[in-house]
Amino acid sequence: MNFKLTTSIAKTHLLSRKKQSSVAALGVTFGIAMFIAMTSFMTGVNKLLEETMLSASPHIHIYNDIKTQRPSLLEEFFGTRSSIIIQHQRPKQERKDIKNGLQIAGLIAKDPRVAGVSAYLNSQVFYNYGPLQLSGMVSGVNIMDEDRLFDLKSKMKDGEIEDLMMSSNGIIMGSGLAKKLNVHKGDRLNVTTPAGEVFSLNIVGIFQMGIGQIDDVKSYANISTVQRMLQKDKSYITDVHLKLKDLYQSKSIAKEYAEKFGYKSEDWETANATVLVSFTLRNVITGATVITILLVAGFGIYNIMNMTIYEKMKDIAILKAIGFRARDVTMIFITQALFIGFIGGVLGLFFGLLMSLGIERIPFDTGGILNIDHMPVNFELKFYIYGITFGMLTTFIAGLMPSRKAGRIDPVEIIRG
């Protein structure tokens, strides 16, 4: 049968029932608009949290994992399990550093899979400014290596990272910590080490990662400065952070480095497992909600198509009597369903985009935990392609059964009745 004739008949049927056709199209519009808005918003949230999480954490973290439980002499030398069990073992005095850490960092930097490496000397300290005393952490680093890993320059709120390189007792402080201590660039404060030593440091800059747990406790200093504070030699480092060119290779590469260097090697997925689980749960909830909405719209189309077929019984009988085959009649009603899906889908994409733009303009105050001031929305073309595809597929399936039913109608019985 001529496609143009099929389209013309389907269009005539739809226009003869404008109200029902509009309701069916609006069901598809609402479903796809909600799909676009919810998917864009939820993936925007996940993307923001992932970027924020990775902007301040390495893809792989290598460190010396201190363990309190120690094997007995029999287990260590003969591989035999001792019958004597020692309860409440006291931790022995162990070095927290990575032996030959700088050489390990140099070897890792030569790996073509690695985008950047930074050696660390981390230490817990007390920040003292007048009567205030706050616990926190100071990280001794090569500040330019740190910038290559975490783009520290873009996170500076006051001062420049180069100022730290020019100072032998300088410190770059997190914005939350600086606010709590009520200090600014150029101020001096005392830092107390775990050994009780007190050092006077000069604040040369303020940074903001956008994560309260970092901005409220952390500071950067030159690695030589922290080595001097802790009275350690120039080879003493406690951690190695690295970024990969492909972050999804982190698990396999972390395992490889752990076996190669003999130190704990933790990938970003393991370190942030609880956060990633929440991402998955949000995606499942969003998908289930949107699919339910589109299925409800599909049932609406199914009901309307059924009603249309009952009302068009005589028309169908006449069409079959003048030579239309069952397949031709089926195509007419499938075309009607696809018309409804296409019109509703296009409108759904339009209103979904408007809803997404509206959500993006909503102010969002995180209280300094995240560095944003509005709702995060992810505008990706694939969401719109998925929306129109799923909308058309839903309407096609919803219209298929009633259309096949129309094709099986016996025109003789209809005419006799």
N, C-alpha and C positions, 0 to 999 in steps of 0.2 A: 504494500500500500504506500501511496505517496506520503512522504514525511510532512510536507507542507499541509496536506489535507488532515493528517492526524493532529498536527499542532493546532490547526484552525478549529477542529471539533472540540479538542480539549480546552482551548481558550473559551469557546462558547459555553461549555458546561460550567467552567469556573466563574465566568461573569454572570451566569444566570443564578448563581448562589454566592453573591458577593460577601454577604455577612459571614457565612460558614467558611468560605475560602480565606477571608481576612483573619478570622479567629485561628485557623490552622497555621497560617503564615506567621502570626504573632507568637504562637507557641514556639515555633522554630526560632524566631527572632530572639525571644526571651532566653531560650536555652543556650544559643550560641553566644549572645551578649554576656551572659553569666559565665560561660566557659572562658571567654576571652578575658574578662575582668578578673575572675578568680585566679586563673592560671597565671596571668601577667603579674598579679599582686603577690601570690605565694612564691613563684619562682624569683620575683624581685627580692623578696625577703630572704630567701635561701641564698641568692647570689650575693646580697649585701653581707650577710653573716659569714659566708664562706670567704669573700674577699677581705673582710675585716679580720677574720680569724687568721688567714694566711698572710695578711699584711704585717703581722707582728709575730708570727711563729714560723719556724723553718719547715721545709719539707721533710728533712731528716735531722734528728738531734742525737749526737754521739756524746756519751758521758760515761763516767765510771760509776757503775751501780753498786753502792756500798750495801753489803748484806750482813745482817746481824747473826744469822744462823751459820755455824761453821761445822764442817765434818770432823769426826774424831780422827785420831791418828790411824786407827785400824782401817777406817774407810778411805782415808787419803792415800795411804801407802800400799794397802793390800786389797782394797776394793771390798772389804768385808764389813757388813753392818755390825756396829758395836752393840752389845747388849746393855751397855751403860748409857743412859740418856741424861744429859745435863740440861736442867731446866733453868730458864731465866739467864741465859748467857749475857754477859756484859759485852757491848761492842768493843773490839780491840782498836787500838790507835792505827788507823789506816789513812794513807794519803788519798785525798779526793781528786787529785789531778790525773790527767791522762799522760802516761809516760810517752815521751817523744811526740807530744800532741801537735807541735808546730810542723814536724816532719809529716805526720799523718795528714794534717790539713793541706800541706803542699802536694802530697800524692793524690789526694781527692780532687784538688783543683785541676789536675791534669786529666781527669776522667772526662771524656767528651760528652757524657750524659749530664754533667754538672754545670749549672749556670753561674754559681758563685759560692764561695766558702768564707766563713768568718770564725776565727778562733776567739774563745771567751775565757775570761777569768771572773766567775761570779762569786759574790760573797754577800752574806747577810750583814747589815750594818744598822746602826742607830743614827738618825739624822737629828742633830741638836741645833736649835736656833732660839736663843734666849731661853725662856722657860719651857719651850716646846721640845718634845723628844718623840720621834716616830720611828718605828721599825720599817725597814725596806731592804732593797737590794741594789747593789752597785755592780755594773757589768763593765769589766775592762775589755776594751775591743780596739781593733784598728778601725777607726770611725769611717774610713772610706770603704773598707770591705763591708761594714754594716750597712752603709748607704746603698751599695750594689745589691744587697739582699733585700732590703726593706724600703728602699727609696726614702731614706730618712730626711733628705732635704725638703721634700714636699710636706713633711709633717712638722717642720720647725715653726713654732709660733713666735719665737723671739730669738734672735741671734743666728749664726751660721755654724754649720758643723766644722768648717775649717778653723774656727776659733778654738776648738778643742785641741787641734793639732799644734797650735802655737802656745799652748799653756801646759806647764808641767804639773799643775795642781788644779786643773779645770774640771768641771763637771757639767753635763747637760742633763737637766732634770725633767721628769714627767710633769705635765701641767697640773694634774690632780694633787701630786705631792707638793708642788710649789705653792698651790693655793692653800693647802692645809697648813704649811709652814709660814705662809704670808711672806714669801721671798720672791725676788725678781732678778732678772739678769744684772750682773754686777755685784750682787750681795755675796757675802762670805758666810759659810756655816761650818760647824764642826761635825765630823763623822767619827763615830766610835766603832771600831772593828770588834769581831768576836773575842779577840785576845785582850780587849780593853784599851787598846791604843787609840789615841785621839789625833785626828788630822784635820787641818783647816783647808777647806777647798773653796774655790771661787766659781760661782755659777756663771757660765759663759753662754748658756742657751736654755730654752724651754721647748720641749717637744710634746706633741699630742698624737697618740696612735688611734684614739677614738675608742679604746677599750679601757674601762675604769680599772680593771685588775692590773693593768700595766701602768697606766698614767698615774695611779695613786701610790705606787711603791718603787718604781724603777728609775734609775739614773745611769748615764753612760759616763765613763772616764777612759783615758788612755790605758791600755793594758799595762804599760810600765808603771803608771801611777798606782794602780791596784796592786801590782806585784810589790811595790815599795810599801804600801799600806799594810799588806799582809806579811811583809818580810820574807818574800819568796824570790827564787832566782828567776832569771829572764826566760827560762824555758817552761815555767809553771803555768799551765792552763787547765781549766776544769771541763770545758765543753767545746764542741765543734758543731756549728750550725751550717747547713747547706741548702741551697735551692737547686732544684733540677729543671732541666729544660722541659721535661714531661712529668708533671707532678704525680700522675697516675702510675708511674713506675716506682714510686717511693717504697712500697712494701718489699718488692723483690730486691731492690738495691740496698735497702736497710739491712735485710737479712744477709746479703753478700758482705757488706761492710762489717757486720757483727762477727761473722766467721773469719774474716780476713784480719781484723785488728784486735779482736778479743774484748771489745767494750760494748756496753749496751747501745744499741742503735735503734731508735724509736722513730717510726714514720708518722706523718701528720694525721693519717686516718686512724691509727691506733690511739694517738694522743687525744684526738677529738671524737672518739667513737660515739659518745652520748649526743654530741651536737649533730652528727651525721644521721643518727637514728631519728632525731626529731625532724630533720629534713625529709626523710623517707615517709614518716608518719603524716606530715603535713601534705606531701604530694598525694599519698593514698587517699586521705580524707577529701582533698580538693577534687581528685579524679572521680571518686565515688559520688560526690555531691553533684558534679556537673553531668555525669553520665545518667544519673537518676532524673535530672531535669530534662535532658534530651529524650530519654525514654518516655517520660510523661507526655512530652510534645508529640512523640511518635504515636502513642496510643490515641491522642486527640486526632491526628491525621487519619489513623485507621478508622475511627468511628465516623468521621466526616465522609470518608470515601465510601464506607458502607451505606450511609444514608443517601449519598449521591446515587449510588448504584440502584437502590430501591426506588428512588424517585425517577430514575432514567430508564426503568425497565422497558417502557414502550419504545423509547428512542433506540435502545440496544436491539430490541426485536426488529425494528425497522431496518437498522444498519445491517444486521445479519441477513434479513430477508432480501436486501438488494445486493448481497454479494460479499459483505465484509466477513472475513474469517474470524475464528475465535482469537487468533493471535493478533489480528488488527484491533479488535475491541480491547484486548488486554493492553496493547500499546497505548491506546487513547487514554485509559485511566492511569497507567503508569506515568504518562506524560503530564497528566494533571498533578500527580503527586510530586513529580520532579519540579514542575513550575512552582508549586507551593514551597518546596525545599529551597529552590534557588532564590526566590524573592525573599523568603524569610531569612535565609542565610546571609544574603548581601546586607539586608537591614541589620541583622545580628552583628556582622562585622563592624558596621558603622557605629551602632550604639555601644558595642563592646569597646571600640576605640575611644569613644566619648567618655564612657565610664572609667576607663583606665587613665585617661588624662585628668578626669576629676579626682580620682584617688591620689594621683601623683601630686596634686596641688594641696592636699590636706596637710596642715602642719603636724609635725610629729616631734615632740620634745622627749628625748631619751634621758634627760638629766645628766648629760655628759658621758653616758656609757658608750654611745655610738656617735660618730661624727657626721650626723645627718640632721636636717631640719624639716624634712617632709617624708611622706610615705614612699617607700621604694617600689617602683614598678618596672617590670622587664618587658620592653617592647621588642619582641622578636617576631619576624615574619612567619616562622614555622607555626606559631600558635594560631594565626589567622588561616593558614593553609589547613591545619588540623581541624579547625572549627568548621569551615565550609565543607570539607570532605566528610566529616562525621555527620553534619547536618543533612547533606545530600544522601548519604548512605542510610541514615535513619528514616528519612521520608520515603526512600525507594523501598526499603523493607516493609514499612508501614503500608505503602500503597500496593505492594505486590500481591498479597493474598486477596484483597477485595477485587483487584484487577483481573486476576485469574478466575475468580468467581463470576465476574461479569462476562468473561469469555466463554464460560460453560452454560450460559443461559440458553434455554431452548426457545426460539422465537415463536414456534407454533403454539406452545402452551400459553405464552404471554398474549398473543393475538386472540386466541380463543377466549381467554379470560376477559 
